[in-house]
Amino acid sequence: MDAVAALYRHCGLSMSDAARKRMQAWIDRAPPNGNGRSRYSLTEFGLDEENLREQFSRYMDVFDVASEWASPAVAPRPA
């Protein structure tokens, strides 16, 4: 809540009591460890790891972008 209040101040806004109460109610309803972690796979979206590596290899090399997925079938990029 402090971070939201700071953001409001930074933007020159004031937070109404009603807004503060609604936000606090949402926080109070949230699970203690957040909503859990979502795990997705490339195949769920019809994507192929090797094809993506090939398509983006030049970009990844130029901007030194490491892959965010690891597959035993594909060797990791050197650091």
N, C-alpha and C positions, 0 to 999 in steps of 0.2 A: 504494500500500500504506500510505503514511503517513496518508492521509485516512481509510482504513478503520480503522486503528489508533486514530486520534483519535476516530472515531465510537464505537468500542468503549469507549474510556476515558470519553467523555462520558456514555455510557449505563451506566457503572459495571460494564462487562463486561471480562473478560480474554480475549484471543485465544489459543487453544491453538496449540501448534506445528503440530499436524496441520492446523488451519484455515488457518494462515498458509502452510503448504506447498501446500495445495490452491489457495488464492487465487493464490499466486505461479505455480503450474503453469498456471493458467488465463491469467494475464497473459502468460506466456511463449509460450503457444500462439496468442494473439491476433495478428491481422495488425498490422504496424507503424503503419498509418494508420487503425486502427479497422476496423469492419466495412463501411465505405463508407456512402454516404448513400442513404437510401431516398427515392424520389420517388413520391408518390401523386397521383391526380387525383380530383376530386369525382365524375366520371362513373364511375369504377371502383366506386363505392359507390352508384350510382343517384341521385346528388345533382345538383342544377342550381344553378349560381352565382347566376343572377338570382333564383330562388325563395328561396334562402338569404338573399340580401341583403334581399329584401323582408320575409321572416319575422323577421329579426333587426335590422332597421334601427332600430327604437325602442330596443332594448337597446344597440346600438352607439352611438347618439346620446347616450343618457342617461349611459353609462359611458365615452364617448369612446374606443371600441375601434376601432382601424383594421383594415381587412381584411387578412388574411394571404395572400390570393391576388390576383393581378392579371390582368385580362383586358382586352385592347384594346377589347373591345366595351362595357365598362362603365367609365365615367370614375372615377378614383380619388376618394376622399372628401377634401374639403379639410382641411388640417392645422389 
